[in-house]
Amino acid sequence: MKNRTDKILLAVFAVTLPLHIFLVLTYLEIIPFVETWTLPYRAQELYAYLAFGFFAVPVFCLQLLLCRRKRCRVAAIPALVIVGAALLFTYGFFTATGWDTLGWGILLLLCIAPAAGCVLAWIVYALRKMYRRGDIQ
């Protein structure tokens, strides 16, 4: 890790991934931390968004870090894992019956934030390459 930006991306990934895991576990009340019924409604909305939408940040950092590594040919692995999970959840959604459809739909919705993080990282990386080549001034 010679580049300062790569070190920053790795540090942000290393900090935000455990934070996201902690938020999800406390939101699902696996780890008792905050009683959500005592929070105001707006705070409950923010807590739910952070628990399930915040995952775009560590995925963005990981994807951009993998894209920036010149010798690393595994940059597509996070995107492929997310697409594979989304396809699996879509198949489960359309083949399930009854209330199982709701569970598969929720799992499918949880793929949106990581997919957005991956797409945003690829866009940032493409813009950086175009800027370095001189296409964007």
SULSULQUI-V51993 format. One record per backbone hydrogen bond with DSSP energy under -1.0 kcal/mol. CO is the residue of the C=O (numbers start at 1). NH is the residue of the N-H. Records with the same first field share a line. If there is no record, write none. Layout:
# SULSULQUI-V51993
CO: NH + NH
This chain:
# SULSULQUI-V51993
3: 7
4: 8
5: 9
6: 10
7: 11
8: 12
9: 13
10: 14
11: 15
12: 16
13: 17
15: 19
16: 20
17: 21
18: 22
19: 23
20: 24
21: 25
22: 26
23: 27
24: 28
25: 30 + 31
35: 38
40: 44
41: 45
42: 46
43: 47
44: 48
45: 49
46: 50
47: 51
48: 52
49: 53
53: 56
54: 57
55: 59
56: 60
57: 61
58: 62
59: 63
60: 64
61: 65
62: 66
63: 67
64: 68
65: 69
74: 77
76: 80
77: 81
78: 82
79: 83
80: 84
81: 85
82: 86
83: 87
84: 88
85: 89
86: 90
87: 91
88: 92
89: 93
90: 94
91: 95
92: 96
97: 100
98: 101
99: 103
100: 104
101: 105
102: 106
103: 107
104: 108
105: 109
106: 110
108: 111
109: 112
111: 115
112: 116
113: 117
114: 118
115: 119
116: 120
117: 121
118: 122
119: 123
120: 124
121: 125
122: 126
123: 127
124: 128
125: 129
126: 130
127: 131
128: 132
129: 133
130: 134 + 135
